[in-house]
Amino acid sequence: MSLFDGKKVIIIGDRDGIPGPAIEECLKATGAEVLFSATECFV
């Protein structure tokens, strides 16, 4: 059983840091349900 098992998550990645799809792939293995994933540019 994982900390994220059965949880719903919203992911906001950073263009110059870790992009949203990379975080999403990591969380899929934990059993989390990804509701929204995006990569934004914070200037």
KEKE-354494 format. One record per residue (C-alpha): residue in three letters; x, y, z; residue number from 1. Coordinates in pm, whole numbers. Layout:
// residues N
+------+--------+--------+--------+-----+
! type !      x !      y !      z ! seq !
+------+--------+--------+--------+-----+
!  ALA !      X !      Y !      Z ! NUM !
...
+------+--------+--------+--------+-----+
// end
This chain:
// residues 43
+------+--------+--------+--------+-----+
! type !      x !      y !      z ! seq !
+------+--------+--------+--------+-----+
!  MET !      0 !      0 !      0 !   1 !
!  SER !    133 !    338 !   -106 !   2 !
!  LEU !     87 !    685 !     40 !   3 !
!  PHE !    -87 !    788 !   -286 !   4 !
!  ASP !   -291 !    470 !   -329 !   5 !
!  GLY !   -645 !    573 !   -430 !   6 !
!  LYS !   -569 !    948 !   -408 !   7 !
!  LYS !   -653 !   1201 !   -679 !   8 !
!  VAL !   -374 !   1442 !   -773 !   9 !
!  ILE !   -327 !   1759 !   -977 !  10 !
!  ILE !     22 !   1813 !  -1116 !  11 !
!  ILE !    173 !   2148 !  -1215 !  12 !
!  GLY !    524 !   2107 !  -1349 !  13 !
!  ASP !    778 !   2376 !  -1432 !  14 !
!  ARG !    931 !   2425 !  -1777 !  15 !
!  ASP !   1279 !   2492 !  -1634 !  16 !
!  GLY !   1242 !   2231 !  -1359 !  17 !
!  ILE !   1055 !   1904 !  -1367 !  18 !
!  PRO !    784 !   1888 !  -1638 !  19 !
!  GLY !    432 !   1767 !  -1555 !  20 !
!  PRO !    444 !   1449 !  -1766 !  21 !
!  ALA !    759 !   1332 !  -1585 !  22 !
!  ILE !    590 !   1375 !  -1246 !  23 !
!  GLU !    279 !   1202 !  -1382 !  24 !
!  GLU !    478 !    896 !  -1487 !  25 !
!  CYS !    632 !    869 !  -1141 !  26 !
!  LEU !    295 !    898 !   -966 !  27 !
!  LYS !    122 !    642 !  -1190 !  28 !
!  ALA !    338 !    371 !  -1032 !  29 !
!  THR !    212 !    468 !   -684 !  30 !
!  GLY !   -156 !    406 !   -759 !  31 !
!  ALA !   -255 !    773 !   -771 !  32 !
!  GLU !   -524 !    892 !  -1011 !  33 !
!  VAL !   -397 !   1192 !  -1210 !  34 !
!  LEU !   -684 !   1434 !  -1274 !  35 !
!  PHE !   -482 !   1708 !  -1441 !  36 !
!  SER !   -120 !   1744 !  -1550 !  37 !
!  ALA !     40 !   2053 !  -1705 !  38 !
!  THR !    377 !   2216 !  -1754 !  39 !
!  GLU !    382 !   2591 !  -1698 !  40 !
!  CYS !    640 !   2864 !  -1747 !  41 !
!  PHE !    679 !   3075 !  -1433 !  42 !
!  VAL !    851 !   3401 !  -1525 !  43 !
+------+--------+--------+--------+-----+
// end
